Structure formats: C-alpha cells, structure tokens
C-alpha cells in the first residue's frame, strides 16, 4: 500500500535561519511578497526585522498585520483584499511570507489560496480540499507548537455559525519554512506550555491515527523524543537554547507527522471549545489530552505504550499495561506542572459549557478528525468526555 506525502519544498532550520529569507525567495523565483502577521509581531520587533532583511536585499513587499488569534473568515477576507490590491506601484504580489504563531501562518495559507483561486474558505472545508497550489508561502514560525509551517491544513472559523473549519489540501502546504528557534526565546511561559503540549499532541495523535504510515510514524516518534524531555525545561528555564532548539524541531516534525497521518479525537474536540469559548488551540488540546488518551488506549494499547517508551516515561521492559498507566500519569503530571487550567478554572461558564456540549460533539464529528481515532467515538461518547474534562479538576 502506498502513502501520499506532502512536505515543504525548502526547510531551512537552526539559529539564524530567518536570515536566509531573501535567498529562499530568490530560489523560489518570487520577488514581491506580502508579509502576513499580527500586531504582536510588530510589538516584539519581528516584523521590523523581517522587513529589514527584505529592504537590504532590495525586495519590494507589503504588510498585512491584522490577523487575529483563532482566525476567522472575515479576517482572512481582509487579508485577501490587501493581497489583491497589490503594491503601490500597481504590481501584484507574487508570494506570501507568514510570520508568527499558528494563527498568522494559518491565515497566510488561507489568504494565499483565496487570493489566487478566489471563492470562499468554506469551499475547502473537510471533506473538500484545495487541490491546486496557492501563491507560494514562506512560513516563519515564532512558536514551537502548531507545526503549521509544515502542514497541508489550516483552521479558520466560520463567522456565521461560530464553527472552526478544518481545511486541507496541497494548496495549504507552505512552499518553504524557515525554522529558527531563536525566534522563540522571548515566548512567555503560558504560550510555551500550551504550544508545547500542542506539539506533543500532534506527535501522539499522528502515531495512533488510523491513517498512520511508516513515514509519519518516524516523524512522530522523533518529535516525541525531542519534545518530552525538553518541555519542562523550556517552561522552567526559558533561556535554555538547547531545549528551545529541540522543541522547535520537535514541533516541525510533529507537524510533518500529522500532516501526513491526520490528527484525531483530541483535535476534533478541541476546535469547538476554541470556537465557542475563545480558548487558545494549544490550551484546549492540553485540557483534553489526558481524558481522551484514557478513552482511546483500549483500541491501540501497543501504540500508546510505544509513545510512553519513546517519551522516556516507561522503560523498554515495561509491559503494555504498565507503560500506558505511566503515560496517563505523565500527561496528568505535565498539566499540573505546567499549570494547565481546566475549563472551569479558565473561566468558562458551567451552564453554557454543558448546554453546548452536544453541539460541540456534532461539530467535532463533522470535522472528520474523530474518525481517525483508534477508538472511534459516537456523539454520546464525546459529550461524556466533555463532562469528564470539566469534572477532572
């Protein structure tokens, strides 16, 4: 059986990778990029740095800095309008530079597709796909988490119904990624924790996915080996360069893994929480990971046990049951140490949470991700898991 694998054409990684931006643009044959980013990248000076690199190389460019956390269709359309307006001299943009965390990168990928092909982002929601490339995207991630710089997916919220849409396909795969861990050195602890657990979730879900394959398995296991021993280190010692570098590469490998094997039930349940209650994506994944893993282990005990051994929380000689007990204990301990709040501690209103649980379950199933889970749930199973997550605090 063969497996279809998509990856960025160019991956530049390591300290100073961002400095190769102009070289990468030339190698792709483009010269008029639109930088898609957010106001935080402006405040931190990253936008100024990237613009300076382009100015020094004589590359004319524009900026759209109005992307939003958990991007919406309306925010994407604003970016498309900027893209289609072109440069002041009347020339058209021929590429997109995505600068920031997962939200700006997801936004940039959607803008590149709609800016070239037109239509609406909902045209590409699962099970539809963007089969044709958009404008070339060069992704520059500034967090070690989403792996969006190496995936064929983007997540955009439908403003009309308040539902996160999973959109995928060749068109959403960046043409190049500049993975520079030095850009993560200033990331605050809460974001470090949430994006780090997000990356770990990608690796675990890719490995246990029903769509897992030999290529994605190797990327997922490599990601776990990098993330598991370093996540606590970057939380407690944010200036640890070696740990930051390991997390950054682990996040990219995790992105490669799930892009080619798909995520599963954690992500399916996470997106509705984010859409309904504006919980950051990585944080909602962290809330869900222990409970969903416990639900799923009976359907793939050997796979989850291998995750535990790869992460170093179970010994090579541990039997399957012991390894899985240790995996669950580790996921709970990680959430405690990294101060991951549950829905109640986050401030979600209990009545509203339970009122929406059935709707969120249906939205989760409609996304397709739960169908990749080792144990495929019914809607009632998902509602019960939402209740368990509320009560586990």
C-alpha positions in Angstrom: 0.0 0.0 0.0 1.4 3.4 -0.9 1.0 6.6 1.0 0.8 10.2 -0.3 3.3 12.5 1.5 3.4 16.3 1.3 6.3 18.4 2.6 7.6 22.0 2.1 10.0 22.2 -0.9 12.6 24.1 1.3 13.2 23.7 5.0 15.8 26.0 6.5 16.4 25.2 10.2 18.6 26.3 13.1 19.8 29.5 14.6 19.7 32.4 12.1 17.6 30.5 9.6 15.4 33.6 9.2 18.4 35.5 7.7 18.1 33.3 4.6 14.8 34.8 3.7 15.9 36.7 0.6 17.9 33.7 -0.6 14.9 31.5 -0.3 12.6 33.9 -2.1 15.1 34.1 -5.0 15.3 30.3 -5.1 11.5 30.1 -5.4 11.6 32.7 -8.2 9.4 35.3 -6.4 10.2 38.9 -5.6 7.1 40.7 -4.4 5.9 39.2 -1.1 3.1 40.2 1.2 4.1 39.7 4.8 1.1 38.3 6.8 1.5 38.7 10.5 -0.2 40.1 13.7 0.3 43.1 15.9 2.3 41.1 18.5 5.0 40.5 15.9 5.0 44.3 15.3 5.4 45.0 19.1 8.2 42.4 19.5 10.1 43.8 16.6 10.0 40.7 14.5 8.1 42.4 11.7 10.7 45.1 11.6 13.5 42.6 11.4 11.9 40.7 8.5 11.2 43.9 6.6 14.8 45.0 7.1 16.0 41.7 5.6 13.9 42.4 2.6 14.9 46.0 2.3 18.6 45.1 2.4 18.0 42.7 -0.5 16.0 45.2 -2.5 12.8 43.1 -2.3 9.6 45.2 -2.6 7.0 44.0 -0.1 3.7 44.8 1.6 2.4 44.1 5.1 -0.9 42.8 6.4 -0.6 42.8 10.2 -4.3 42.4 11.1 -4.6 38.6 11.5 -6.4 37.6 14.7 -6.0 34.7 17.2 -8.1 31.8 16.1 -8.5 33.3 12.6 -12.0 33.9 11.2 -13.2 34.0 7.6 -13.8 37.8 7.8 -10.2 38.4 8.9 -9.0 36.2 6.0 -11.0 38.2 3.5 -9.4 41.5 4.8 -6.0 39.9 4.0 -7.2 38.8 0.6 -8.3 42.3 -0.1 -4.8 43.6 0.8 -3.2 40.9 -1.4 -5.3 41.6 -4.4 -4.8 45.4 -4.1 -1.1 44.9 -4.8 1.8 47.2 -4.2 1.7 51.0 -4.5 3.3 50.9 -7.9 0.5 48.8 -9.3 2.4 45.5 -9.4 0.8 42.3 -7.9 2.1 40.3 -5.0 3.6 37.0 -6.1 4.1 35.3 -2.8 3.2 35.4 0.9 5.5 35.5 4.0 3.8 34.0 7.0 5.3 35.4 10.2 4.2 34.4 13.7 2.5 31.6 15.5 -0.1 29.2 14.2 -2.8 31.8 13.7 -0.8 34.1 11.3 0.6 31.1 9.5 -2.9 29.5 9.1 -4.2 32.9 8.0 -1.4 33.3 5.4 -2.1 29.9 3.9 -5.8 30.7 3.5 -5.0 34.1 2.1 -2.6 32.6 -0.5 -5.2 30.2 -1.7 -8.2 32.6 -1.9 -6.0 35.3 -3.3 -5.1 33.2 -6.3 -8.1 30.9 -6.7 -10.9 33.1 -5.3 -14.0 31.7 -3.7 -14.7 31.3 0.0 -12.6 29.4 2.6 -15.6 27.2 3.3 -15.2 25.8 -0.2 -12.2 23.9 1.2 -13.6 22.6 4.5 -13.4 18.9 5.1 -14.0 16.7 3.1 -13.2 19.1 0.2 -9.6 20.0 -0.5 -7.6 22.8 -2.1 -6.1 20.7 -4.8 -4.2 23.5 -6.6 -1.3 25.4 -5.1 -1.9 29.0 -3.9 0.7 31.7 -4.1 4.0 30.4 -2.7 4.1 30.7 1.1 7.3 31.1 3.1 6.4 30.3 6.7 8.5 31.7 9.6 7.1 30.2 12.9 7.8 32.1 16.1 6.4 29.4 18.5 7.3 25.8 18.9 3.8 24.2 18.7 1.4 24.2 15.7 3.8 22.8 13.1 1.7 24.8 10.6 4.8 25.7 8.7 4.9 22.0 7.5 1.3 21.0 7.2 -1.4 20.9 4.5 -4.0 22.1 6.9 -5.4 25.4 8.1 -8.1 26.1 10.7 -10.5 29.0 10.0 -13.6 29.9 12.0 -16.9 30.3 10.1 -18.2 33.6 11.4 -21.8 32.9 10.6 -22.1 29.8 12.7 -19.1 30.1 15.1 -17.6 26.8 14.0 -13.9 26.1 13.3 -13.4 24.6 9.8 -10.7 22.1 9.1 -9.4 22.9 5.6 -6.8 20.9 3.9 -5.0 20.1 0.6 -1.9 20.7 -1.5 -2.8 24.4 -1.7 -2.2 25.0 2.0 1.3 23.5 2.2 3.9 26.2 2.5 6.5 26.2 -0.2 9.3 26.9 2.3 9.7 27.1 6.0 12.4 29.0 8.0 12.5 27.2 11.4 14.6 29.4 13.6 14.4 28.5 17.3 15.9 31.9 18.3 12.6 33.5 17.4 11.0 31.5 20.3 13.4 32.7 23.0 11.0 35.5 24.1 7.9 33.4 24.2 6.2 33.7 27.6 5.7 30.6 29.8 1.9 30.2 29.2 2.4 30.2 25.4 5.5 28.0 25.7 3.5 25.4 27.7 0.3 25.5 25.5 2.2 25.3 22.2 4.5 22.6 23.5 1.6 20.4 24.6 0.0 21.1 21.3 3.1 19.8 19.5 3.2 16.7 21.8 -0.4 16.1 21.0 0.3 16.2 17.3 3.0 13.6 17.6 0.9 11.2 19.7 -2.2 11.6 17.6 -0.3 11.1 14.4 1.3 7.9 15.8 -2.0 6.4 16.9 -4.1 7.7 13.9 -5.9 5.2 11.7 -4.1 6.9 8.9 -0.6 6.4 10.3 2.0 5.1 7.9 5.7 4.3 8.0 6.8 7.8 7.1 4.5 9.6 9.6 5.5 7.1 12.3 9.2 8.1 12.1 8.4 11.8 12.3 6.0 11.3 15.2 8.4 9.2 17.2 11.3 11.7 16.5 9.1 14.5 17.6 8.2 12.8 20.9 11.9 12.1 21.6 12.6 15.8 21.3 9.6 17.3 23.0 9.1 15.0 26.0 12.4 15.7 27.8 12.5 19.4 26.9 9.0 20.8 27.5 9.5 21.1 31.2 13.0 22.6 30.6 11.7 25.4 28.5 8.9 26.1 31.0 11.3 26.4 33.9 14.4 27.7 32.0 13.1 29.8 29.1 16.7 30.9 28.2 17.8 27.3 27.6 18.9 27.4 24.0 19.3 23.7 23.5 15.9 23.0 24.9 14.3 25.7 22.7 16.0 24.2 19.6 14.8 20.7 20.5 11.2 22.0 21.0 11.3 23.9 17.7 12.4 20.9 15.7 10.1 18.6 17.5 7.2 20.9 16.7 8.1 20.9 13.0 8.5 17.1 12.9 5.1 16.8 14.7 3.6 19.0 12.0 5.0 16.8 9.3 3.7 13.7 11.1 0.1 14.8 11.5 0.0 16.5 8.1 0.6 13.1 6.6 -1.4 11.0 9.0 -4.0 13.4 10.4 -4.9 14.2 13.9 -7.6 12.5 15.9 -10.1 13.0 18.7 -8.3 15.5 20.8 -8.2 18.0 17.9 -11.7 17.2 16.9 -13.0 18.0 20.4 -10.6 21.0 20.8 -11.8 23.1 17.9 -15.4 23.5 19.2 -14.1 24.6 22.6 -11.9 27.2 20.9 -14.7 28.5 18.7 -17.3 28.6 21.5 -15.2 29.9 24.4 -12.2 31.5 22.7 -9.7 29.1 24.3 -6.3 29.1 22.6 -5.9 26.0 20.5 -2.9 24.6 22.3 -4.5 25.1 25.7 -7.8 23.3 24.7 -5.7 20.4 23.4 -3.9 20.3 26.8 -7.2 20.3 28.7 -8.4 17.3 26.7 -5.3 15.2 26.2 -5.3 13.0 29.4 -9.0 12.2 29.2 -9.1 11.4 25.5 -5.9 9.3 25.8 -7.5 7.3 28.6 -10.6 6.8 26.4 -8.6 5.7 23.4 -5.9 3.4 24.8 -8.1 0.2 24.8 -8.3 0.4 21.0 -4.5 0.8 20.4 -2.7 -0.3 23.6 0.6 -1.2 21.9 0.8 2.1 20.0 0.2 4.2 23.1 2.7 2.1 25.1 5.3 2.8 22.4 4.6 6.5 22.9 5.3 6.1 26.6 8.6 4.3 26.0 9.6 6.8 23.3 8.9 9.7 25.6 11.0 8.1 28.3 8.2 7.8 30.9 8.1 4.0 30.6 11.1 1.6 30.4 11.8 -0.6 27.4 11.0 -3.7 29.5 7.6 -2.4 30.9 4.6 -4.4 29.7 1.9 -2.7 27.8 -0.5 -2.0 30.7 2.3 -0.6 32.8 3.6 1.7 30.0 0.1 3.0 29.4 -0.5 3.7 33.1 2.7 5.6 33.1 1.7 7.6 30.0 -1.5 8.7 31.6 0.2 9.6 34.8 2.7 11.7 32.8 0.1 13.6 30.9 -1.7 14.5 34.1 1.5 15.4 35.8 2.6 17.6 32.9 -0.7 19.5 33.0 -0.3 20.1 36.7 3.4 21.2 36.5 2.7 23.5 33.5 -0.4 24.9 35.3 -2.9 24.0 32.6 -6.3 25.1 33.7 -9.4 23.1 33.1 -12.5 24.6 31.5 -13.8 25.7 35.0 -10.5 27.3 36.1 -10.2 29.0 32.7 -13.4 30.8 33.4 -15.9 29.1 31.2 -19.5 29.2 32.5 -20.6 25.8 33.5 -24.2 26.1 32.3 -23.1 27.3 28.9 -20.4 24.6 28.6 -22.9 21.8 29.2 -25.6 23.5 27.1 -23.3 23.4 24.1 -21.7 20.0 24.7 -24.0 18.2 22.3 -23.5 20.8 19.6 -19.7 20.7 20.2 -19.8 16.9 19.9 -21.6 17.1 16.5 -19.1 19.8 15.3 -16.2 17.5 16.4 -17.6 14.6 14.4 -18.3 16.8 11.4 -14.6 17.8 11.3 -13.6 14.3 10.4 -10.8 14.1 13.0 -12.5 11.7 15.4 -12.8 9.2 12.6 -9.0 8.9 12.7 -9.0 8.0 16.4 -8.1 4.4 17.3 -11.4 4.2 19.2 -13.9 6.0 17.0 -16.5 7.7 19.3 -20.2 8.3 19.0 -21.6 11.7 19.8 -22.6 10.5 23.3 -19.0 9.4 24.0 -17.8 12.9 23.1 -20.4 14.5 25.4 -19.3 12.2 28.2 -15.7 13.1 27.6 -16.5 16.9 27.7 -18.2 16.2 31.1 -15.2 14.2 32.3 -12.8 17.0 31.4 -15.0 19.5 33.3 -15.0 17.3 36.4 -11.4 16.2 36.4 -10.2 19.5 38.1 
